Amino acid sequence: MKNIAVFASGNGSNFQAIIDAVQGGKLDASIKLLVCDRENAYAIERAQKAGIPQFVFSAKDYSGKEDYEKEILVRLKESGVEFVILAGYMRLIGSVLLSDFAGKIINIHPSLLPAFPGKDAVGQALNAGVKISGVTIHFVDAGMDTGPIIAQQAVEVSEDDTRESLQEKIQKIEHELYPYILQKLFTAKEEKQWVKNVH
């Protein structure tokens, strides 16, 4: 069983999917900590309901990314965290966390990367008029959504899709795919066993 921390900035629906998978015996992990950068995020309430400790911070209270990441790092080590799972965390991970958790930080993104990185990937896809979007799970590096891809799943974009309807379709896939791939990752004996594509 892996000790994990989940980072979230908002509603935390993927965080909830991970909680449900752990509680349902589908994910061999122990959620040791929620890290959240917004004190009014609903993800905090989700953590409270599940009895998960939280570290909530405001970036403006620190002189820079390095300072708040140093404090996050202390909390992660105190909690025995082995993997960092990003679930709607809206900040780029910096050098402090990347150096200590190299190859152990995982993110989910609502597009088929490398298409539509960064914010509002759903809106980007609609504006581009693509017929296929999707979900990507990847390792985190210093870039914005540029790390090695672990798994992807496509989502069809219909002509009458709105931002809300496409987001709903993508989130439905996310909530199933993320816990499933994390379980595959955590139980793989070797890197070559990790799932690269899910159809």
N, C-alpha and C positions, 0 to 999 in steps of 0.2 A: 504494500500500500504506500502510495506517494503522498507526502505532505505538500500541499499546494497553497498558494495565496492567489486570490482573484482580485484584479484591478478593474474598477468600473467607475464611470463618471455620471451615469444617468439612471435610467429606469432599471437597468440590470436584468433584462429578460434572459439573456444568455447565462448570467450568474445564477438565476433561478433554475434554468435547465440543468446546470451543473449540480446545484444543490439537490434537485429532484433525482438526478441520476445516482448520486452518492447515496442518498437515502433509500433509493429503490434497489440498491445492490448492483447497479449497472456500471458503476465507475469506482474502481478500487483506489480511492483517494480520501484524504482527510483535509477538509478546508480549514486551515489554521488561521486565516486572516483575510478580511476584506480591506483593500486599500482604496480609498476614495478621495478625490480632490474637490468634491462639491458637498458642502454640508447639508444641502437640501435634496440630495439625490435619493430617489426611492430605493436604490440598491442598499442603502444603509438599513432601511426598514426590513428589507428581505433578510439581511444578515442578522438583525436583532431577532426576528421571528424564528430563525434557524439556530440561534444560539452561537453564532460565529462572531468572534472578536473583530472589531473594526479599528482601523487607523484612518482618521479623517483629517485632512490637512488643506490649507489654502496656500497656493503657490506664492501669493503676494506677501505672505508672512515670512518669506525666506529671501535671501539675497540673490538666489539663483537656483537653477535645476540641480546643480551639484549638492547644494546644502540640503534641499528636501529629500533628494535621493539617498544621501548619507543617513538621514533619519529613517527613511523607509528600510534601508538595508539593515540597520540595527534591529528594527522590528521583525524583519524576515528571519534574521539569524536567531533572534530570541525565540521565535516560534518554530524553528527547525524546518523552515520551508525549503523544499527541493526544486519545485517548479513554480514559475510565475505565469499565470494564465490571464491574458488581457481579454476583457469582455466589455467592450464599449468604453475603454479608457482613452480619453481624448488628448493625451499628451504623448509626445515622442519620448521613448525611453533613452536616457542619456548614458554616458560612459561609466558612471559609478555602478549602475545596476547591470549594464552589459558586461562589464569585466568580471563581476562576481557570479553572474548567472549566464555565462556564455553557453549557448545551445540549450538553455533551459527556460527561455521566455517564448511563449506561444501566443499568437494573435489570431483572431477571426475577423475577416473583412468581407463586406457585402458586395463583392464583385469578383469576376474571374481575373485576378491579377495576372499580368501587369496592367491590365486595363483598369482605369478609374481608381487610382490610388487616392489616399487622402480623404478629406471630408466630403460628405454628401455624395457617396458613390452611387446611390440610387438615383439621385437627381442628375448626376453626370451621365448615367446610362440612358435615362429618358431623353435628355437633351441631345444625346448623340444618335438617338433613333435605332439603337441596336435591337436585334431580335432575340439575343441570348445574353443574359447576365448570369449571376450566380454567387457562389460563396467560396472563399479561399481560407484555408487554415495554413499558417506559415510560421516559421521561426522568425524571431525579431532580430534585426541588426540595426546599425546606426541610421539607416535610411528610413523613408516613409513608405511602409508596406513593400519593402524590397527584399526581405529575407527569403531564404530557401522555402519553397512550397512543399507542404506535407500532403495536402489533399485539396481537391476542388470538386464542386458539384454545380452543374448548370441549372439555371432557372429560365424558362421561356418568358419572354416579354411580349405580351399581346398588344395590339394596336390601341385597345381601350384601357390599358393599364394607367393608373394614376400613381403618383408618388406613394400614396397610402397603400394601394393594392399591391404594388410591386414589393414594397417593403414588407408587407405581410407575408407574401409568398417566400421572400428571401429568409425572413425570420423563422418561418416554419421549418425550412431546411436547416438553418443554423442550429436551432434548438435540438434537432435530432443528430446532426452531423458532429457537432463539437464534442459532446460527451463520448460519442462512439469512437471518434478518432483519438481523443485523449486516452481512452481505455486501451486502444491498440498501441499507442505510443508507450504508455506506462508498463504494458505487459510484454513488449517486444524485447527479445534477448539481444538482438543486434540491430544496428541502424538500418541495415538493408531489409529488415523485415517490416519497417514502417510503411504504412499505406501511403501510396503516392497519388492514387486516383480512386475515387469512389463513383460508381455509376448508378 
